[in-house]
Amino acid sequence: MKLAFIGIGKVGFALANNFQQSGHDIFIAHDDVTSNSVLRAQERNPLFQAFPIQEAITMADIIFLAIPFNSTELLLKPLDFGNKILVDCTNPVGAGISHGLGSKVSGAEKIQEWTFNAKVVKSYTIYGFENLENPVFPNYGVKPVMLISGNDENSKAVVRTLNSDLGFETLDVGDLSQSLHLEHMTLLWVKMVRANGHHPNFTWAYLER
Ligand SMILES: NC(=O)c1ccc[n+]([C@@H]2O[C@H](COP(=O)([O-])OP(=O)(O)OC[C@H]3O[C@@H](n4cnc5c(N)ncnc54)[C@H](OP(=O)(O)O)[C@@H]3O)[C@@H](O)[C@H]2O)c1
């Protein structure tokens, strides 16, 4: 598939690089295709092509959003997503590793509100980028789980397939309003790892009897 990335920093690059290696075409979406992160990503993976944001969206099958949450509203509002899937990889993080929207509403629901013609699925947010760079845990009989949420079942099915390409098992936790709980899971992981010294390559697993 053709995958466009708005944001090609730590998260965007980790995902795009693994997707490229599993056979997908990667378009970096940036209105300044000479920005540092774009050039650095292309240096690390010369198969990435860069285009202005709307052009990349129009050419892509699926779009990934991996920029700081505070920049999303302004960036998203003028764009037309052409009824495509927008994978929300962002997290609204506030002072002291708190929820950036005061735990009243999820960032993913705000992103759905700010986009025209997009089917938003939240994924790839419950861990740090280290587990997106390498989601393989060969010493265990289970795969790491990736929790996703969204309002459109078909879109979530597509994201499930992409998760498998990376090595994750998918757990669909429900509609987009569930994203608030995923964003709190992020805060838990971030506090454990970035503040309390847990290893950045730990993940959650889903066991069901
Ligand atoms: N870091 C993690 O472990 C982690 C894990 C899961 C989710 N997240 C979430 O993922 C998102 C990205 O985090 P990150 O750590 O990957 O950040 P990062 O390394 O700082 O990269 C941010 C990327 O966004 C681009 N960007 C920023 N503002 C932009 C704008 N207005 N228009 C177009 N591109 C813009 C930057 O491009 P230029 O600077 O070159 O313009 C850069 O490519 C955040 O919402 C974060 O909360 C982070």
The ligand as an SDF file (V2000), in Angstrom:
LIG
                    3D

 48 52  0  0  0  0  0  0  0  0999 V2000
    8.3030    9.7020   21.1740 N   0  0  0  0  0  0  0  0  0  0  0  0
    7.5620    8.6670   21.5200 C   0  0  0  0  0  0  0  0  0  0  0  0
    8.0560    7.7050   22.1450 O   0  0  0  0  0  0  0  0  0  0  0  0
    6.0880    8.6140   21.1550 C   0  0  0  0  0  0  0  0  0  0  0  0
    5.3950    7.3920   21.1950 C   0  0  0  0  0  0  0  0  0  0  0  0
    4.0560    7.3220   20.7730 C   0  0  0  0  0  0  0  0  0  0  0  0
    3.4240    8.4860   20.3280 C   0  0  0  0  0  0  0  0  0  0  0  0
    4.1210    9.6740   20.3040 N   0  0  0  0  0  0  0  0  0  0  0  0
    3.4250   10.8520   19.7650 C   0  0  0  0  0  0  0  0  0  0  0  0
    3.7780   10.9170   18.3830 O   0  0  0  0  0  0  0  0  0  0  0  0
    3.8640   12.2750   17.9560 C   0  0  0  0  0  0  0  0  0  0  0  0
    5.2540   12.5110   17.3640 C   0  0  0  0  0  0  0  0  0  0  0  0
    6.2320   12.2840   18.3550 O   0  0  0  0  0  0  0  0  0  0  0  0
    7.7830   12.0980   17.9720 P   0  0  0  0  0  0  0  0  0  0  0  0
    8.4530   11.7070   19.2270 O   0  0  0  0  0  0  0  0  0  0  0  0
    7.9120   11.2770   16.7500 O   0  0  0  0  0  0  0  0  0  0  0  0
    8.1840   13.6310   17.6300 O   0  0  0  0  0  0  0  0  0  0  0  0
    9.4880   14.1450   16.8840 P   0  0  0  0  0  0  0  0  0  0  0  0
   10.5500   13.1200   16.8810 O   0  0  0  0  0  0  0  0  0  0  0  0
    9.7640   15.4970   17.4870 O   0  0  0  0  0  0  0  0  0  0  0  0
    8.9980   14.3650   15.3620 O   0  0  0  0  0  0  0  0  0  0  0  0
    7.9670   15.2620   15.0600 C   0  0  0  0  0  0  0  0  0  0  0  0
    7.7490   15.2900   13.5770 C   0  0  0  0  0  0  0  0  0  0  0  0
    6.6220   16.1320   13.3210 O   0  0  0  0  0  0  0  0  0  0  0  0
    6.9860   17.0900   12.3210 C   0  0  0  0  0  0  0  0  0  0  0  0
    6.2030   18.3030   12.4980 N   0  0  0  0  0  0  0  0  0  0  0  0
    6.1050   19.0580   13.6160 C   0  0  0  0  0  0  0  0  0  0  0  0
    5.2570   20.0760   13.4170 N   0  0  0  0  0  0  0  0  0  0  0  0
    4.8300   19.9470   12.1400 C   0  0  0  0  0  0  0  0  0  0  0  0
    3.9490   20.6900   11.3230 C   0  0  0  0  0  0  0  0  0  0  0  0
    3.3160   21.7660   11.8080 N   0  0  0  0  0  0  0  0  0  0  0  0
    3.7620   20.2680   10.0400 N   0  0  0  0  0  0  0  0  0  0  0  0
    4.3910   19.1660    9.5410 C   0  0  0  0  0  0  0  0  0  0  0  0
    5.2340   18.4200   10.2820 N   0  0  0  0  0  0  0  0  0  0  0  0
    5.4470   18.8210   11.5430 C   0  0  0  0  0  0  0  0  0  0  0  0
    8.4700   17.3050   12.5290 C   0  0  0  0  0  0  0  0  0  0  0  0
    9.0240   17.8630   11.3540 O   0  0  0  0  0  0  0  0  0  0  0  0
   10.0510   19.1030   11.3340 P   0  0  0  0  0  0  0  0  0  0  0  0
   10.4490   19.4130   12.7500 O   0  0  0  0  0  0  0  0  0  0  0  0
   11.1810   18.6730   10.4900 O   0  0  0  0  0  0  0  0  0  0  0  0
    9.2710   20.2100   10.7360 O   0  0  0  0  0  0  0  0  0  0  0  0
    8.9130   15.8690   12.7710 C   0  0  0  0  0  0  0  0  0  0  0  0
    9.0160   15.1680   11.5490 O   0  0  0  0  0  0  0  0  0  0  0  0
    3.5510   13.1240   19.1890 C   0  0  0  0  0  0  0  0  0  0  0  0
    2.2000   13.4700   19.1720 O   0  0  0  0  0  0  0  0  0  0  0  0
    3.8520   12.1930   20.3580 C   0  0  0  0  0  0  0  0  0  0  0  0
    3.0920   12.5030   21.5160 O   0  0  0  0  0  0  0  0  0  0  0  0
    5.4260    9.7580   20.6930 C   0  0  0  0  0  0  0  0  0  0  0  0
  1  2  1  0
  2  3  2  0
  2  4  1  0
  4  5  1  0
  4 48  2  0
  5  6  2  0
  6  7  1  0
  7  8  2  0
  8  9  1  0
  8 48  1  0
  9 10  1  0
  9 46  1  0
 10 11  1  0
 11 12  1  0
 11 44  1  0
 12 13  1  0
 13 14  1  0
 14 15  2  0
 14 16  1  0
 14 17  1  0
 17 18  1  0
 18 19  2  0
 18 20  1  0
 18 21  1  0
 21 22  1  0
 22 23  1  0
 23 24  1  0
 23 42  1  0
 24 25  1  0
 25 26  1  0
 25 36  1  0
 26 27  1  0
 26 35  1  0
 27 28  2  0
 28 29  1  0
 29 30  1  0
 29 35  2  0
 30 31  1  0
 30 32  2  0
 32 33  1  0
 33 34  2  0
 34 35  1  0
 36 37  1  0
 36 42  1  0
 37 38  1  0
 38 39  2  0
 38 40  1  0
 38 41  1  0
 42 43  1  0
 44 45  1  0
 44 46  1  0
 46 47  1  0
M  CHG  2   8   1  16  -1
M  END
$$$$
